[in-house]
């Protein structure tokens, strides 16, 4: 008994995309898991990362030709 299989290019592309998505997803999972573990250890030993907020002020003034936008950003 002989079996003939046909694989069209669409199936090959679908398999390739599935493999790439799986690898990228797995790497993202490892990165998030590693960060979770490192942050937990830092929290236990008192060296947690300090996240400082950023304040942004935007001033819009009306000009006859076009509005002028001035932006000022400072980190606290």
Helices and strands as residue ranges (DSSP letters): H 9-44, E 54-61, E 68-75
